[in-house]
């Protein structure tokens, strides 16, 4: 089986729970095709560089996949039919990176760096 990284951008007007449900649908499609989903990261609602189908923002998700090519083709076909998906991209990789992606690592690092409000108002 081949290794893939898949990024999905879904519409801004769906809820985060609906975006997570979309990720679960993708996982089910891959598992039906005989593959394995190694990691799913939901990056949240982020700004788009340019408008896509009149949307300025989108829900981003990164999925690491170990699956045969027909399962990935079927997943892409299903996503192209889904009205909630703005864009999707699948890239074949040599090995899966199971650590936090740079997007989530930066978010965690920023949270650690900023001082808490209670600490800054000491009397």
C-alpha positions as CSV (number, residue, x, y, z in Angstrom):
1,X,0.0,0.0,0.0
2,X,1.1,3.6,-0.6
3,X,1.3,6.4,1.9
4,X,-0.5,9.7,1.3
5,X,-1.2,13.0,3.0
6,X,-4.6,14.5,2.2
7,X,-5.8,18.1,2.9
8,X,-9.5,19.0,2.8
9,X,-10.9,22.5,2.9
10,X,-14.6,22.7,3.6
11,X,-17.1,25.6,3.6
12,X,-17.0,28.2,6.3
13,X,-20.7,28.0,7.1
14,X,-20.6,24.4,8.3
15,X,-20.0,23.8,12.0
16,X,-16.8,22.3,13.4
17,X,-18.8,19.2,14.3
18,X,-19.8,18.8,10.6
19,X,-16.2,19.2,9.5
20,X,-15.2,16.5,12.0
21,X,-18.1,14.3,10.6
22,X,-16.6,14.8,7.1
23,X,-13.3,13.6,8.4
24,X,-15.1,10.5,9.8
25,X,-16.7,9.9,6.4
26,X,-13.2,10.1,4.8
27,X,-11.9,7.6,7.3
28,X,-14.8,5.2,6.7
29,X,-14.2,5.4,2.9
30,X,-10.5,4.6,3.3
31,X,-11.2,1.7,5.7
32,X,-13.8,0.2,3.3
33,X,-11.2,0.2,0.6
34,X,-8.7,-1.7,2.7
35,X,-6.6,1.2,4.0
36,X,-5.7,2.7,7.3
37,X,-5.9,6.3,8.5
38,X,-2.9,7.0,10.7
39,X,-3.7,10.5,11.8
40,X,-6.4,13.1,11.4
41,X,-5.7,16.8,12.4
42,X,-8.5,19.4,12.4
43,X,-6.8,22.7,11.9
44,X,-9.9,24.8,12.4
45,X,-11.5,27.7,10.6
46,X,-8.7,29.6,8.7
47,X,-8.6,32.5,6.2
48,X,-8.2,31.6,2.6
49,X,-5.6,33.5,0.4
50,X,-8.3,34.1,-2.2
51,X,-12.0,33.5,-2.5
52,X,-13.2,30.0,-3.4
53,X,-16.8,29.7,-4.4
54,X,-17.6,33.0,-2.6
55,X,-16.0,31.8,0.7
56,X,-13.3,33.8,2.5
57,X,-12.6,31.2,5.2
58,X,-12.6,27.4,5.3
59,X,-12.3,24.5,7.7
60,X,-8.9,22.8,7.2
61,X,-8.1,19.1,7.9
62,X,-5.0,17.1,7.4
63,X,-5.3,13.3,7.1
64,X,-2.4,10.8,6.9
65,X,-3.4,7.7,4.9
66,X,-1.9,4.2,4.2
67,X,-4.1,2.8,1.5
68,X,-4.2,1.3,-1.9
69,X,-4.7,3.6,-4.9
70,X,-8.3,2.5,-5.7
71,X,-9.4,3.5,-2.2
72,X,-7.8,6.9,-2.5
73,X,-9.4,7.4,-6.0
74,X,-12.8,6.5,-4.5
75,X,-12.3,9.0,-1.6
76,X,-11.4,11.8,-4.1
77,X,-14.4,10.9,-6.2
78,X,-16.8,11.1,-3.2
79,X,-15.2,14.4,-2.1
80,X,-15.6,16.0,-5.6
81,X,-19.4,15.2,-5.3
82,X,-19.7,16.7,-1.7
83,X,-21.1,20.3,-1.8
84,X,-19.4,21.1,1.6
85,X,-15.9,20.5,0.2
86,X,-14.2,23.6,-1.4
87,X,-10.9,22.0,-2.3
88,X,-8.9,18.8,-1.6
89,X,-5.4,17.7,-2.3
90,X,-3.8,14.3,-2.0
91,X,0.0,13.9,-2.1
92,X,1.9,10.7,-2.1
93,X,4.7,10.7,0.4
94,X,7.7,8.4,1.2
95,X,6.8,8.1,4.9
96,X,4.1,9.4,7.2
97,X,4.9,12.1,9.7
98,X,2.9,11.2,12.8
99,X,4.1,14.2,14.9
100,X,2.1,17.4,15.1
101,X,2.0,19.3,11.9
102,X,3.7,22.8,11.8
103,X,0.3,24.5,11.9
104,X,-0.7,22.8,15.2
105,X,2.8,23.0,16.7
106,X,2.9,26.7,16.1
107,X,-0.5,27.1,17.7
108,X,0.6,25.2,20.8
109,X,3.9,27.2,21.0
110,X,2.0,30.5,20.7
111,X,-0.3,29.5,23.6
112,X,2.7,28.7,25.8
113,X,4.4,32.0,25.0
114,X,1.6,34.4,25.7
115,X,1.3,35.5,29.3
116,X,-1.9,34.6,31.1
117,X,-4.1,37.6,32.1
118,X,-4.1,36.8,35.8
119,X,-0.3,36.9,35.8
120,X,0.0,40.3,34.1
121,X,-2.4,42.1,36.6
122,X,-0.5,41.4,39.8
123,X,-0.9,44.0,42.6
